[in-house]
């Protein structure tokens, strides 16, 4: 196993976040420095939204204020992640060059305002954004406290303007080469859509192929536009990346991603990021497993390397319907949760609460009161002290997972535009069902994609793999043949990469390794359910019920109990050479997934990191293990409202208290507290 820090020159855990002194009078800056240092902050992210101030016109640049800020933080010993400011173009640019403005999915042309309002295929944007990045790199290349470049900010959205339409045609020409190939891939004989000229192709949006925001009439065309939009915005990132890399080749470059964000294929992006960083803003309803799953996705898209938690709120967000405070201890707990899943850097948005506009009520280290006398400040200060104690011992460590869950953005796009079988199909939620079960079993999980190797895993779970990427079946076949356990579900292997359905029966080529074919699928409304018995317990069959025929009757583990397909298989297990392939033909309850996952892990001799199954609510207790040259670090996080007591399995040291523990020693973890145990 190889271990990689996000920056080899960083020797301690970086702790800080977005700092926007340009929003405040200069006399406050020195006061900020004192408060940030007292809070044990050692890094700040600067210059995230300053394009309009830095560039007053096409050929004029003014770095005087940023020079002052850069020199101030360097004088005070702070590291810097320097942003390029290109997430919001200046007003003059929209006024003089309207091609820079986006067009919405319904055809509405935007005016200047907000952020991420730049057309990714605008010649104006593609000229001035990388030029600004270049000038920033040239000006600050010799600052030895810059630990990373932060390009733009939270890329996202879709544009449907004429620039994008022209660029889409070029993208299609490059992909399909000929109109014959395109017409075949899109099945344009349906509804008389055969194209004879590239210029006949228009953007699939609410003016053309979509009849609702998420309902399209031409899946292949719409799927390609989602891919094209992701590629277009990605190219904006690459434009800036290349300019900066020419000037500062040794400083790593990133942009802040957003977890399970549907519009952008982050797996493709991650190949062009020196390290992954992301912003963790869970809703009030998110449980610990759902938050953890996003961390594991962000780690997974970059080969399992450690990542940076670029943003989180120290206390409260400002955009939810009800912006609940993080209760005492939760900010600390969630910060360590990020670290437990691979974070080497803990950051916040924001350092000082802004005075106006929409983020004035978003949490900050320094509140409007402007002092160190707040609950949030004290919690931030305490966490900073603890991270300083940890120094760099955990940096670069990895999780050694034996279970992988397959997730693919192209598959997400395909399910998003699917015309049937149910409007309640939810790809992310189906993945979460299996992830939550593994989380409750205290098993580390990797979230992988089509190009990731399978050699290190014993179990591969691929929920709702509706689209099977070219060649992936061969990887799965070898994985199972060599002794692995493969789990597939309803809506598996039905279409190719162009959204053309496989002929010869579902689930396409996977019929061989799964030992079955699916004749029909019944979609149940939300208030209806069938049922089945698995391992002696009755469970509901909801959402989709596949009507399946098995090659071998003995492969059947469960059958439906109701309707005309009563007695047909719902859960099956097929032995294939040295391994096994399971098929789950329905959506069920959390109790079922937990039981299934438990049985799979027992069958493959995968044991919990720490066996604490006797606890009342194991889903509220999180356990992970990171490992590097310094040792193995077991994280146990108590997300519940109750104190717990556990037995530690090996001799080691509790890092934050420096207490040495003998094998079998029982230790108490308070509510919303944690321990890091070095073996």
Secondary structure, 3 states (H helix, E strand, C coil): CCCCCCCCCCCCCEEEEECCHHHCCHHHHHHHHHHHHHCCCCEEEECCCCHHHHCCECCECCCHHHHHHHHHHHHCCCEEEEECCCCCCCHHHHHHCHHHECECCCCCECCCCCCCCECCCCHHHHHHHHHHHHHHHHHHCCCCCEEEEECCCCCCCCCCCHHHHHHHHHHHHHHHCCHHHHHHHHCCCHHHCCCCCHHHCCCCCCCCCEEECCEECCHHHHHHHHHHHHHHHHHHHHHHHHHHHHHCCCCCEECEECCCCCCCCHHHHHCCCCCCEEECCCCCCCCHHHHHHHHHHHHHCCCCCCEEEEECCCCCCCCCCCCCCCCCCHHHHHHHHHHHCCEEEEEECCCECCCCCCCCCCCCCECCCCCCCCHHHHHHHHHHHHHHHHCCCCCCCEECCCEEEECCHHHHHHHHCCCCCCCCCCHHHHHHHHHHHHHHCCCCEEEECCCCCCCCCCEEEECCCCECCCCHHHHHHHHHHCCCEEEEECCCCCECCCCCECCCCECHHHHHHHCEEEEEEEECCCCCCEEEEECCEEEEEEEEEEEEEECCHHHEEEEECCCCCCCCEEEEEEEECCEEEEEECEECCHHHHHHHHHHHHHHCCCCCCCCCCCCCCHHHEEEEEEEECCEEEEEEEECCCCCEEEECCCCEEECCCCEEECCCCEEEECCCCEEEEEC
